[in-house]
């Protein structure tokens, strides 16, 4: 999530988290309050990371998994892992 997007959405920063990068270094990002993410009849609540140098907002693995969605690279869309009905996973 971009700093600009965080401010537009009015999300408060609740802390920070260290994240390892591919080159082995570690960078610290601000983490926001919980955000509700919805796609059609599926939704989840997750905290977002604020990545100031990013040009786009990305939806990561955890929200996709929580909504039982996957990326269909052939048709360039999100699709249900288990069909049209979400499989509800209790944590």
mmCIF file as gemmi writes it, N, C-alpha and C atoms, coordinates in Angstrom:
data_model
loop_
_atom_site.group_PDB
_atom_site.id
_atom_site.type_symbol
_atom_site.label_atom_id
_atom_site.label_alt_id
_atom_site.label_comp_id
_atom_site.label_asym_id
_atom_site.label_entity_id
_atom_site.label_seq_id
_atom_site.pdbx_PDB_ins_code
_atom_site.Cartn_x
_atom_site.Cartn_y
_atom_site.Cartn_z
_atom_site.occupancy
_atom_site.B_iso_or_equiv
_atom_site.pdbx_formal_charge
_atom_site.auth_seq_id
_atom_site.auth_asym_id
_atom_site.pdbx_PDB_model_num
ATOM 1 N N . UNK Axp A 1 ? 0.841 -1.17 0 1 0 ? 1 A 1
ATOM 2 C CA . UNK Axp A 1 ? 0 0 0 1 0 ? 1 A 1
ATOM 3 C C . UNK Axp A 1 ? 0.889 1.236 0 1 0 ? 1 A 1
ATOM 4 N N . UNK Axp A 2 ? 0.572 2.168 -0.829 1 0 ? 2 A 1
ATOM 5 C CA . UNK Axp A 2 ? 1.325 3.411 -0.911 1 0 ? 2 A 1
ATOM 6 C C . UNK Axp A 2 ? 0.972 4.332 0.245 1 0 ? 2 A 1
ATOM 7 N N . UNK Axp A 3 ? 1.912 5.155 0.658 1 0 ? 3 A 1
ATOM 8 C CA . UNK Axp A 3 ? 1.658 6.134 1.715 1 0 ? 3 A 1
ATOM 9 C C . UNK Axp A 3 ? 0.457 7.005 1.327 1 0 ? 3 A 1
ATOM 10 N N . UNK Axp A 4 ? 0.415 7.422 0.057 1 0 ? 4 A 1
ATOM 11 C CA . UNK Axp A 4 ? -0.685 8.247 -0.445 1 0 ? 4 A 1
ATOM 12 C C . UNK Axp A 4 ? -2.023 7.512 -0.281 1 0 ? 4 A 1
ATOM 13 N N . UNK Axp A 5 ? -2.06 6.234 -0.605 1 0 ? 5 A 1
ATOM 14 C CA . UNK Axp A 5 ? -3.292 5.44 -0.481 1 0 ? 5 A 1
ATOM 15 C C . UNK Axp A 5 ? -3.702 5.327 0.978 1 0 ? 5 A 1
ATOM 16 N N . UNK Axp A 6 ? -2.739 5.128 1.864 1 0 ? 6 A 1
ATOM 17 C CA . UNK Axp A 6 ? -3.035 5.025 3.289 1 0 ? 6 A 1
ATOM 18 C C . UNK Axp A 6 ? -3.688 6.306 3.78 1 0 ? 6 A 1
ATOM 19 N N . UNK Axp A 7 ? -3.145 7.427 3.376 1 0 ? 7 A 1
ATOM 20 C CA . UNK Axp A 7 ? -3.69 8.713 3.802 1 0 ? 7 A 1
ATOM 21 C C . UNK Axp A 7 ? -5.083 8.947 3.213 1 0 ? 7 A 1
ATOM 22 N N . UNK Axp A 8 ? -5.279 8.6 1.95 1 0 ? 8 A 1
ATOM 23 C CA . UNK Axp A 8 ? -6.591 8.763 1.31 1 0 ? 8 A 1
ATOM 24 C C . UNK Axp A 8 ? -7.657 7.935 2.022 1 0 ? 8 A 1
ATOM 25 N N . UNK Axp A 9 ? -7.282 6.721 2.448 1 0 ? 9 A 1
ATOM 26 C CA . UNK Axp A 9 ? -8.227 5.836 3.129 1 0 ? 9 A 1
ATOM 27 C C . UNK Axp A 9 ? -8.374 6.175 4.607 1 0 ? 9 A 1
ATOM 28 N N . UNK Axp A 10 ? -7.519 7.056 5.109 1 0 ? 10 A 1
ATOM 29 C CA . UNK Axp A 10 ? -7.595 7.449 6.507 1 0 ? 10 A 1
ATOM 30 C C . UNK Axp A 10 ? -7.17 6.362 7.467 1 0 ? 10 A 1
ATOM 31 N N . UNK Axp A 11 ? -6.26 5.496 7.041 1 0 ? 11 A 1
ATOM 32 C CA . UNK Axp A 11 ? -5.809 4.382 7.881 1 0 ? 11 A 1
ATOM 33 C C . UNK Axp A 11 ? -4.704 4.828 8.825 1 0 ? 11 A 1
ATOM 34 N N . UNK Axp A 12 ? -4.832 4.446 10.07 1 0 ? 12 A 1
ATOM 35 C CA . UNK Axp A 12 ? -3.817 4.77 11.071 1 0 ? 12 A 1
ATOM 36 C C . UNK Axp A 12 ? -2.684 3.757 11.009 1 0 ? 12 A 1
ATOM 37 N N . UNK Axp A 13 ? -1.476 4.226 11.25 1 0 ? 13 A 1
ATOM 38 C CA . UNK Axp A 13 ? -0.32 3.329 11.362 1 0 ? 13 A 1
ATOM 39 C C . UNK Axp A 13 ? -0.314 2.795 12.782 1 0 ? 13 A 1
ATOM 40 N N . UNK Axp A 14 ? -0.258 1.473 12.924 1 0 ? 14 A 1
ATOM 41 C CA . UNK Axp A 14 ? -0.303 0.845 14.24 1 0 ? 14 A 1
ATOM 42 C C . UNK Axp A 14 ? 1.038 0.275 14.674 1 0 ? 14 A 1
ATOM 43 N N . UNK Axp A 15 ? 2.028 0.34 13.84 1 0 ? 15 A 1
ATOM 44 C CA . UNK Axp A 15 ? 3.332 -0.205 14.187 1 0 ? 15 A 1
ATOM 45 C C . UNK Axp A 15 ? 4.155 -0.4 12.935 1 0 ? 15 A 1
ATOM 46 N N . UNK Axp A 16 ? 5.17 -1.215 13.067 1 0 ? 16 A 1
ATOM 47 C CA . UNK Axp A 16 ? 6.009 -1.512 11.907 1 0 ? 16 A 1
ATOM 48 C C . UNK Axp A 16 ? 6.418 -2.974 11.967 1 0 ? 16 A 1
ATOM 49 N N . UNK Axp A 17 ? 6.872 -3.469 10.83 1 0 ? 17 A 1
ATOM 50 C CA . UNK Axp A 17 ? 7.268 -4.875 10.724 1 0 ? 17 A 1
ATOM 51 C C . UNK Axp A 17 ? 8.519 -4.959 9.851 1 0 ? 17 A 1
ATOM 52 N N . UNK Axp A 18 ? 9.446 -5.826 10.245 1 0 ? 18 A 1
ATOM 53 C CA . UNK Axp A 18 ? 10.654 -6.06 9.449 1 0 ? 18 A 1
ATOM 54 C C . UNK Axp A 18 ? 10.346 -7.13 8.416 1 0 ? 18 A 1
ATOM 55 N N . UNK Axp A 19 ? 10.765 -6.873 7.188 1 0 ? 19 A 1
ATOM 56 C CA . UNK Axp A 19 ? 10.497 -7.809 6.101 1 0 ? 19 A 1
ATOM 57 C C . UNK Axp A 19 ? 11.787 -8.107 5.342 1 0 ? 19 A 1
ATOM 58 N N . UNK Axp A 20 ? 12.11 -9.402 5.164 1 0 ? 20 A 1
ATOM 59 C CA . UNK Axp A 20 ? 13.315 -9.746 4.413 1 0 ? 20 A 1
ATOM 60 C C . UNK Axp A 20 ? 13.107 -9.544 2.914 1 0 ? 20 A 1
ATOM 61 N N . UNK Axp A 21 ? 14.158 -9.111 2.238 1 0 ? 21 A 1
ATOM 62 C CA . UNK Axp A 21 ? 14.128 -8.927 0.793 1 0 ? 21 A 1
ATOM 63 C C . UNK Axp A 21 ? 14.876 -10.063 0.108 1 0 ? 21 A 1
ATOM 64 N N . UNK Axp A 22 ? 14.72 -10.162 -1.2 1 0 ? 22 A 1
ATOM 65 C CA . UNK Axp A 22 ? 15.336 -11.245 -1.967 1 0 ? 22 A 1
ATOM 66 C C . UNK Axp A 22 ? 16.86 -11.233 -1.876 1 0 ? 22 A 1
ATOM 67 N N . UNK Axp A 23 ? 17.448 -10.06 -1.695 1 0 ? 23 A 1
ATOM 68 C CA . UNK Axp A 23 ? 18.908 -9.975 -1.622 1 0 ? 23 A 1
ATOM 69 C C . UNK Axp A 23 ? 19.456 -10.29 -0.227 1 0 ? 23 A 1
ATOM 70 N N . UNK Axp A 24 ? 18.57 -10.654 0.696 1 0 ? 24 A 1
ATOM 71 C CA . UNK Axp A 24 ? 18.992 -11.009 2.044 1 0 ? 24 A 1
ATOM 72 C C . UNK Axp A 24 ? 18.939 -9.865 3.037 1 0 ? 24 A 1
ATOM 73 N N . UNK Axp A 25 ? 18.765 -8.656 2.555 1 0 ? 25 A 1
ATOM 74 C CA . UNK Axp A 25 ? 18.663 -7.515 3.465 1 0 ? 25 A 1
ATOM 75 C C . UNK Axp A 25 ? 17.256 -7.465 4.07 1 0 ? 25 A 1
ATOM 76 N N . UNK Axp A 26 ? 17.112 -6.638 5.071 1 0 ? 26 A 1
ATOM 77 C CA . UNK Axp A 26 ? 15.819 -6.488 5.743 1 0 ? 26 A 1
ATOM 78 C C . UNK Axp A 26 ? 15.427 -5.022 5.726 1 0 ? 26 A 1
ATOM 79 N N . UNK Axp A 27 ? 14.15 -4.766 5.514 1 0 ? 27 A 1
ATOM 80 C CA . UNK Axp A 27 ? 13.636 -3.397 5.518 1 0 ? 27 A 1
ATOM 81 C C . UNK Axp A 27 ? 12.428 -3.356 6.448 1 0 ? 27 A 1
ATOM 82 N N . UNK Axp A 28 ? 12.197 -2.218 7.068 1 0 ? 28 A 1
ATOM 83 C CA . UNK Axp A 28 ? 11.09 -2.059 8.001 1 0 ? 28 A 1
ATOM 84 C C . UNK Axp A 28 ? 9.997 -1.217 7.334 1 0 ? 28 A 1
ATOM 85 N N . UNK Axp A 29 ? 8.763 -1.734 7.374 1 0 ? 29 A 1
ATOM 86 C CA . UNK Axp A 29 ? 7.608 -1.048 6.803 1 0 ? 29 A 1
ATOM 87 C C . UNK Axp A 29 ? 6.607 -0.72 7.898 1 0 ? 29 A 1
ATOM 88 N N . UNK Axp A 30 ? 5.906 0.395 7.75 1 0 ? 30 A 1
ATOM 89 C CA . UNK Axp A 30 ? 4.795 0.697 8.642 1 0 ? 30 A 1
ATOM 90 C C . UNK Axp A 30 ? 3.653 -0.253 8.352 1 0 ? 30 A 1
ATOM 91 N N . UNK Axp A 31 ? 2.899 -0.587 9.397 1 0 ? 31 A 1
ATOM 92 C CA . UNK Axp A 31 ? 1.761 -1.49 9.273 1 0 ? 31 A 1
ATOM 93 C C . UNK Axp A 31 ? 0.513 -0.736 9.724 1 0 ? 31 A 1
ATOM 94 N N . UNK Axp A 32 ? -0.571 -0.824 8.952 1 0 ? 32 A 1
ATOM 95 C CA . UNK Axp A 32 ? -1.792 -0.075 9.257 1 0 ? 32 A 1
ATOM 96 C C . UNK Axp A 32 ? -2.729 -0.874 10.152 1 0 ? 32 A 1
ATOM 97 N N . UNK Axp A 33 ? -3.77 -0.178 10.564 1 0 ? 33 A 1
ATOM 98 C CA . UNK Axp A 33 ? -4.874 -0.851 11.236 1 0 ? 33 A 1
ATOM 99 C C . UNK Axp A 33 ? -5.508 -1.832 10.247 1 0 ? 33 A 1
ATOM 100 N N . UNK Axp A 34 ? -6.399 -2.678 10.718 1 0 ? 34 A 1
ATOM 101 C CA . UNK Axp A 34 ? -7.032 -3.686 9.867 1 0 ? 34 A 1
ATOM 102 C C . UNK Axp A 34 ? -7.866 -3.036 8.764 1 0 ? 34 A 1
ATOM 103 N N . UNK Axp A 35 ? -7.819 -3.64 7.578 1 0 ? 35 A 1
ATOM 104 C CA . UNK Axp A 35 ? -8.541 -3.178 6.394 1 0 ? 35 A 1
ATOM 105 C C . UNK Axp A 35 ? -9.448 -4.313 5.936 1 0 ? 35 A 1
ATOM 106 N N . UNK Axp A 36 ? -10.715 -4.001 5.652 1 0 ? 36 A 1
ATOM 107 C CA . UNK Axp A 36 ? -11.614 -5.012 5.095 1 0 ? 36 A 1
ATOM 108 C C . UNK Axp A 36 ? -11.407 -5.047 3.585 1 0 ? 36 A 1
ATOM 109 N N . UNK Axp A 37 ? -11.123 -6.233 3.059 1 0 ? 37 A 1
ATOM 110 C CA . UNK Axp A 37 ? -10.907 -6.437 1.627 1 0 ? 37 A 1
ATOM 111 C C . UNK Axp A 37 ? -12.052 -7.3 1.123 1 0 ? 37 A 1
ATOM 112 N N . UNK Axp A 38 ? -12.727 -6.85 0.074 1 0 ? 38 A 1
ATOM 113 C CA . UNK Axp A 38 ? -13.879 -7.582 -0.436 1 0 ? 38 A 1
ATOM 114 C C . UNK Axp A 38 ? -13.75 -7.8 -1.929 1 0 ? 38 A 1
ATOM 115 N N . UNK Axp A 39 ? -14.106 -8.989 -2.358 1 0 ? 39 A 1
ATOM 116 C CA . UNK Axp A 39 ? -14.154 -9.353 -3.782 1 0 ? 39 A 1
ATOM 117 C C . UNK Axp A 39 ? -15.428 -10.147 -3.989 1 0 ? 39 A 1
ATOM 118 N N . UNK Axp A 40 ? -16.403 -9.543 -4.635 1 0 ? 40 A 1
ATOM 119 C CA . UNK Axp A 40 ? -17.722 -10.156 -4.841 1 0 ? 40 A 1
ATOM 120 C C . UNK Axp A 40 ? -18.287 -10.615 -3.503 1 0 ? 40 A 1
ATOM 121 N N . UNK Axp A 41 ? -18.568 -11.917 -3.319 1 0 ? 41 A 1
ATOM 122 C CA . UNK Axp A 41 ? -19.181 -12.414 -2.087 1 0 ? 41 A 1
ATOM 123 C C . UNK Axp A 41 ? -18.153 -12.873 -1.051 1 0 ? 41 A 1
ATOM 124 N N . UNK Axp A 42 ? -16.889 -12.516 -1.237 1 0 ? 42 A 1
ATOM 125 C CA . UNK Axp A 42 ? -15.826 -12.952 -0.326 1 0 ? 42 A 1
ATOM 126 C C . UNK Axp A 42 ? -15.169 -11.736 0.311 1 0 ? 42 A 1
ATOM 127 N N . UNK Axp A 43 ? -14.806 -11.883 1.573 1 0 ? 43 A 1
ATOM 128 C CA . UNK Axp A 43 ? -14.104 -10.788 2.23 1 0 ? 43 A 1
ATOM 129 C C . UNK Axp A 43 ? -13.193 -11.31 3.325 1 0 ? 43 A 1
ATOM 130 N N . UNK Axp A 44 ? -12.262 -10.472 3.706 1 0 ? 44 A 1
ATOM 131 C CA . UNK Axp A 44 ? -11.331 -10.768 4.792 1 0 ? 44 A 1
ATOM 132 C C . UNK Axp A 44 ? -10.893 -9.45 5.406 1 0 ? 44 A 1
ATOM 133 N N . UNK Axp A 45 ? -10.329 -9.524 6.578 1 0 ? 45 A 1
ATOM 134 C CA . UNK Axp A 45 ? -9.781 -8.351 7.234 1 0 ? 45 A 1
ATOM 135 C C . UNK Axp A 45 ? -8.308 -8.603 7.49 1 0 ? 45 A 1
ATOM 136 N N . UNK Axp A 46 ? -7.464 -7.701 7.005 1 0 ? 46 A 1
ATOM 137 C CA . UNK Axp A 46 ? -6.013 -7.849 7.118 1 0 ? 46 A 1
ATOM 138 C C . UNK Axp A 46 ? -5.385 -6.498 7.41 1 0 ? 46 A 1
ATOM 139 N N . UNK Axp A 47 ? -4.202 -6.503 7.999 1 0 ? 47 A 1
ATOM 140 C CA . UNK Axp A 47 ? -3.429 -5.277 8.113 1 0 ? 47 A 1
ATOM 141 C C . UNK Axp A 47 ? -2.667 -5.09 6.803 1 0 ? 47 A 1
ATOM 142 N N . UNK Axp A 48 ? -2.394 -3.838 6.456 1 0 ? 48 A 1
ATOM 143 C CA . UNK Axp A 48 ? -1.658 -3.536 5.225 1 0 ? 48 A 1
ATOM 144 C C . UNK Axp A 48 ? -0.281 -2.99 5.576 1 0 ? 48 A 1
ATOM 145 N N . UNK Axp A 49 ? 0.676 -3.237 4.691 1 0 ? 49 A 1
ATOM 146 C CA . UNK Axp A 49 ? 2.012 -2.667 4.828 1 0 ? 49 A 1
ATOM 147 C C . UNK Axp A 49 ? 2.094 -1.421 3.961 1 0 ? 49 A 1
ATOM 148 N N . UNK Axp A 50 ? 2.737 -0.383 4.483 1 0 ? 50 A 1
ATOM 149 C CA . UNK Axp A 50 ? 2.918 0.863 3.737 1 0 ? 50 A 1
ATOM 150 C C . UNK Axp A 50 ? 4.297 0.819 3.096 1 0 ? 50 A 1
ATOM 151 N N . UNK Axp A 51 ? 4.325 0.763 1.766 1 0 ? 51 A 1
ATOM 152 C CA . UNK Axp A 51 ? 5.569 0.677 1.005 1 0 ? 51 A 1
ATOM 153 C C . UNK Axp A 51 ? 5.69 1.966 0.185 1 0 ? 51 A 1
ATOM 154 N N . UNK Axp A 52 ? 6.372 2.972 0.744 1 0 ? 52 A 1
ATOM 155 C CA . UNK Axp A 52 ? 6.409 4.289 0.092 1 0 ? 52 A 1
ATOM 156 C C . UNK Axp A 52 ? 6.951 4.267 -1.33 1 0 ? 52 A 1
ATOM 157 N N . UNK Axp A 53 ? 7.908 3.408 -1.643 1 0 ? 53 A 1
ATOM 158 C CA . UNK Axp A 53 ? 8.517 3.414 -2.974 1 0 ? 53 A 1
ATOM 159 C C . UNK Axp A 53 ? 7.735 2.594 -4.003 1 0 ? 53 A 1
ATOM 160 N N . UNK Axp A 54 ? 6.613 1.993 -3.603 1 0 ? 54 A 1
ATOM 161 C CA . UNK Axp A 54 ? 5.815 1.186 -4.526 1 0 ? 54 A 1
ATOM 162 C C . UNK Axp A 54 ? 4.99 2.083 -5.447 1 0 ? 54 A 1
ATOM 163 N N . UNK Axp A 55 ? 4.772 1.622 -6.675 1 0 ? 55 A 1
ATOM 164 C CA . UNK Axp A 55 ? 3.947 2.363 -7.629 1 0 ? 55 A 1
ATOM 165 C C . UNK Axp A 55 ? 2.522 1.832 -7.69 1 0 ? 55 A 1
ATOM 166 N N . UNK Axp A 56 ? 2.299 0.641 -7.154 1 0 ? 56 A 1
ATOM 167 C CA . UNK Axp A 56 ? 0.988 0.002 -7.195 1 0 ? 56 A 1
ATOM 168 C C . UNK Axp A 56 ? 0.651 -0.562 -5.825 1 0 ? 56 A 1
ATOM 169 N N . UNK Axp A 57 ? -0.629 -0.838 -5.617 1 0 ? 57 A 1
ATOM 170 C CA . UNK Axp A 57 ? -1.085 -1.524 -4.413 1 0 ? 57 A 1
ATOM 171 C C . UNK Axp A 57 ? -1.25 -2.989 -4.784 1 0 ? 57 A 1
ATOM 172 N N . UNK Axp A 58 ? -0.645 -3.866 -3.989 1 0 ? 58 A 1
ATOM 173 C CA . UNK Axp A 58 ? -0.682 -5.298 -4.287 1 0 ? 58 A 1
ATOM 174 C C . UNK Axp A 58 ? -1.532 -6.043 -3.275 1 0 ? 58 A 1
ATOM 175 N N . UNK Axp A 59 ? -2.235 -7.053 -3.742 1 0 ? 59 A 1
ATOM 176 C CA . UNK Axp A 59 ? -2.985 -7.958 -2.89 1 0 ? 59 A 1
ATOM 177 C C . UNK Axp A 59 ? -2.125 -9.2 -2.722 1 0 ? 59 A 1
ATOM 178 N N . UNK Axp A 60 ? -1.715 -9.486 -1.508 1 0 ? 60 A 1
ATOM 179 C CA . UNK Axp A 60 ? -0.784 -10.572 -1.257 1 0 ? 60 A 1
ATOM 180 C C . UNK Axp A 60 ? -1.439 -11.922 -1.045 1 0 ? 60 A 1
ATOM 181 N N . UNK Axp A 61 ? -0.61 -12.88 -0.702 1 0 ? 61 A 1
ATOM 182 C CA . UNK Axp A 61 ? -1.036 -14.263 -0.529 1 0 ? 61 A 1
ATOM 183 C C . UNK Axp A 61 ? -2.048 -14.434 0.595 1 0 ? 61 A 1
ATOM 184 N N . UNK Axp A 62 ? -1.835 -13.787 1.731 1 0 ? 62 A 1
ATOM 185 C CA . UNK Axp A 62 ? -2.722 -14 2.881 1 0 ? 62 A 1
ATOM 186 C C . UNK Axp A 62 ? -4.167 -13.597 2.599 1 0 ? 62 A 1
ATOM 187 N N . UNK Axp A 63 ? -4.438 -12.416 2.021 1 0 ? 63 A 1
ATOM 188 C CA . UNK Axp A 63 ? -5.838 -12.109 1.711 1 0 ? 63 A 1
ATOM 189 C C . UNK Axp A 63 ? -6.427 -13.031 0.641 1 0 ? 63 A 1
ATOM 190 N N . UNK Axp A 64 ? -5.633 -13.387 -0.36 1 0 ? 64 A 1
ATOM 191 C CA . UNK Axp A 64 ? -6.139 -14.307 -1.39 1 0 ? 64 A 1
ATOM 192 C C . UNK Axp A 64 ? -6.507 -15.649 -0.772 1 0 ? 64 A 1
ATOM 193 N N . UNK Axp A 65 ? -5.626 -16.162 0.071 1 0 ? 65 A 1
ATOM 194 C CA . UNK Axp A 65 ? -5.876 -17.448 0.722 1 0 ? 65 A 1
ATOM 195 C C . UNK Axp A 65 ? -7.093 -17.369 1.634 1 0 ? 65 A 1
ATOM 196 N N . UNK Axp A 66 ? -7.206 -16.281 2.383 1 0 ? 66 A 1
ATOM 197 C CA . UNK Axp A 66 ? -8.336 -16.121 3.299 1 0 ? 66 A 1
ATOM 198 C C . UNK Axp A 66 ? -9.671 -16.062 2.56 1 0 ? 66 A 1
ATOM 199 N N . UNK Axp A 67 ? -9.663 -15.559 1.317 1 0 ? 67 A 1
ATOM 200 C CA . UNK Axp A 67 ? -10.889 -15.475 0.524 1 0 ? 67 A 1
ATOM 201 C C . UNK Axp A 67 ? -11.037 -16.66 -0.428 1 0 ? 67 A 1
ATOM 202 N N . UNK Axp A 68 ? -10.13 -17.647 -0.319 1 0 ? 68 A 1
ATOM 203 C CA . UNK Axp A 68 ? -10.169 -18.84 -1.166 1 0 ? 68 A 1
ATOM 204 C C . UNK Axp A 68 ? -10.108 -18.462 -2.651 1 0 ? 68 A 1
ATOM 205 N N . UNK Axp A 69 ? -9.192 -17.549 -2.97 1 0 ? 69 A 1
ATOM 206 C CA . UNK Axp A 69 ? -9.003 -17.091 -4.347 1 0 ? 69 A 1
ATOM 207 C C . UNK Axp A 69 ? -7.6 -17.416 -4.831 1 0 ? 69 A 1
ATOM 208 N N . UNK Axp A 70 ? -7.441 -17.492 -6.144 1 0 ? 70 A 1
ATOM 209 C CA . UNK Axp A 70 ? -6.123 -17.663 -6.749 1 0 ? 70 A 1
ATOM 210 C C . UNK Axp A 70 ? -6.082 -16.867 -8.046 1 0 ? 70 A 1
ATOM 211 N N . UNK Axp A 71 ? -4.873 -16.612 -8.518 1 0 ? 71 A 1
ATOM 212 C CA . UNK Axp A 71 ? -4.69 -15.894 -9.782 1 0 ? 71 A 1
ATOM 213 C C . UNK Axp A 71 ? -4.723 -16.914 -10.914 1 0 ? 71 A 1
ATOM 214 N N . UNK Axp A 72 ? -5.558 -16.653 -11.902 1 0 ? 72 A 1
ATOM 215 C CA . UNK Axp A 72 ? -5.614 -17.465 -13.118 1 0 ? 72 A 1
ATOM 216 C C . UNK Axp A 72 ? -4.785 -16.716 -14.159 1 0 ? 72 A 1
ATOM 217 N N . UNK Axp A 73 ? -3.512 -17.119 -14.366 1 0 ? 73 A 1
ATOM 218 C CA . UNK Axp A 73 ? -2.64 -16.365 -15.27 1 0 ? 73 A 1
ATOM 219 C C . UNK Axp A 73 ? -3.041 -16.459 -16.74 1 0 ? 73 A 1
ATOM 220 N N . UNK Axp A 74 ? -3.707 -17.528 -17.117 1 0 ? 74 A 1
ATOM 221 C CA . UNK Axp A 74 ? -4.121 -17.695 -18.511 1 0 ? 74 A 1
ATOM 222 C C . UNK Axp A 74 ? -5.189 -16.668 -18.878 1 0 ? 74 A 1
ATOM 223 N N . UNK Axp A 75 ? -6.179 -16.496 -17.995 1 0 ? 75 A 1
ATOM 224 C CA . UNK Axp A 75 ? -7.283 -15.573 -18.268 1 0 ? 75 A 1
ATOM 225 C C . UNK Axp A 75 ? -7.101 -14.223 -17.571 1 0 ? 75 A 1
ATOM 226 N N . UNK Axp A 76 ? -5.967 -14.068 -16.857 1 0 ? 76 A 1
ATOM 227 C CA . UNK Axp A 76 ? -5.627 -12.828 -16.162 1 0 ? 76 A 1
ATOM 228 C C . UNK Axp A 76 ? -6.755 -12.334 -15.273 1 0 ? 76 A 1
ATOM 229 N N . UNK Axp A 77 ? -7.155 -13.186 -14.327 1 0 ? 77 A 1
ATOM 230 C CA . UNK Axp A 77 ? -8.233 -12.829 -13.398 1 0 ? 77 A 1
ATOM 231 C C . UNK Axp A 77 ? -8.08 -13.601 -12.094 1 0 ? 77 A 1
ATOM 232 N N . UNK Axp A 78 ? -8.851 -13.182 -11.097 1 0 ? 78 A 1
ATOM 233 C CA . UNK Axp A 78 ? -8.939 -13.932 -9.851 1 0 ? 78 A 1
ATOM 234 C C . UNK Axp A 78 ? -10.062 -14.93 -9.991 1 0 ? 78 A 1
ATOM 235 N N . UNK Axp A 79 ? -9.855 -16.116 -9.467 1 0 ? 79 A 1
ATOM 236 C CA . UNK Axp A 79 ? -10.872 -17.152 -9.537 1 0 ? 79 A 1
ATOM 237 C C . UNK Axp A 79 ? -10.879 -17.928 -8.227 1 0 ? 79 A 1
ATOM 238 N N . UNK Axp A 80 ? -11.996 -18.57 -7.939 1 0 ? 80 A 1
ATOM 239 C CA . UNK Axp A 80 ? -12.105 -19.362 -6.722 1 0 ? 80 A 1
ATOM 240 C C . UNK Axp A 80 ? -11.269 -20.627 -6.816 1 0 ? 80 A 1
ATOM 241 N N . UNK Axp A 81 ? -10.532 -20.911 -5.76 1 0 ? 81 A 1
ATOM 242 C CA . UNK Axp A 81 ? -9.722 -22.135 -5.724 1 0 ? 81 A 1
ATOM 243 C C . UNK Axp A 81 ? -10.624 -23.363 -5.761 1 0 ? 81 A 1
ATOM 244 N N . UNK Axp A 82 ? -11.758 -23.286 -5.071 1 0 ? 82 A 1
ATOM 245 C CA . UNK Axp A 82 ? -12.688 -24.409 -4.981 1 0 ? 82 A 1
ATOM 246 C C . UNK Axp A 82 ? -14.009 -24.098 -5.68 1 0 ? 82 A 1
ATOM 247 N N . UNK Axp A 83 ? -13.956 -23.408 -6.803 1 0 ? 83 A 1
ATOM 248 C CA . UNK Axp A 83 ? -15.16 -23.077 -7.554 1 0 ? 83 A 1
ATOM 249 C C . UNK Axp A 83 ? -15.747 -21.752 -7.127 1 0 ? 83 A 1
ATOM 250 N N . UNK Axp A 84 ? -17.053 -21.61 -7.382 1 0 ? 84 A 1
ATOM 251 C CA . UNK Axp A 84 ? -17.71 -20.332 -7.113 1 0 ? 84 A 1
ATOM 252 C C . UNK Axp A 84 ? -18.007 -20.092 -5.641 1 0 ? 84 A 1
ATOM 253 N N . UNK Axp A 85 ? -18.085 -21.138 -4.84 1 0 ? 85 A 1
ATOM 254 C CA . UNK Axp A 85 ? -18.36 -20.982 -3.422 1 0 ? 85 A 1
ATOM 255 C C . UNK Axp A 85 ? -17.074 -20.964 -2.626 1 0 ? 85 A 1
ATOM 256 N N . UNK Axp A 86 ? -16.888 -19.946 -1.774 1 0 ? 86 A 1
ATOM 257 C CA . UNK Axp A 86 ? -15.655 -19.919 -0.981 1 0 ? 86 A 1
ATOM 258 C C . UNK Axp A 86 ? -15.641 -21.031 0.056 1 0 ? 86 A 1
ATOM 259 N N . UNK Axp A 87 ? -14.466 -21.596 0.239 1 0 ? 87 A 1
ATOM 260 C CA . UNK Axp A 87 ? -14.255 -22.589 1.29 1 0 ? 87 A 1
ATOM 261 C C . UNK Axp A 87 ? -13.832 -21.795 2.519 1 0 ? 87 A 1
ATOM 262 N N . UNK Axp A 88 ? -14.615 -21.872 3.583 1 0 ? 88 A 1
ATOM 263 C CA . UNK Axp A 88 ? -14.34 -21.095 4.785 1 0 ? 88 A 1
ATOM 264 C C . UNK Axp A 88 ? -13.346 -21.84 5.661 1 0 ? 88 A 1
ATOM 265 N N . UNK Axp A 89 ? -12.238 -21.186 5.924 1 0 ? 89 A 1
ATOM 266 C CA . UNK Axp A 89 ? -11.176 -21.777 6.733 1 0 ? 89 A 1
ATOM 267 C C . UNK Axp A 89 ? -11.201 -21.088 8.091 1 0 ? 89 A 1
ATOM 268 N N . UNK Axp A 90 ? -11.281 -21.857 9.137 1 0 ? 90 A 1
ATOM 269 C CA . UNK Axp A 90 ? -11.294 -21.304 10.483 1 0 ? 90 A 1
ATOM 270 C C . UNK Axp A 90 ? -9.892 -21.403 11.051 1 0 ? 90 A 1
ATOM 271 N N . UNK Axp A 91 ? -9.39 -20.3 11.559 1 0 ? 91 A 1
ATOM 272 C CA . UNK Axp A 91 ? -8.057 -20.268 12.14 1 0 ? 91 A 1
ATOM 273 C C . UNK Axp A 91 ? -8.152 -20.318 13.638 1 0 ? 91 A 1
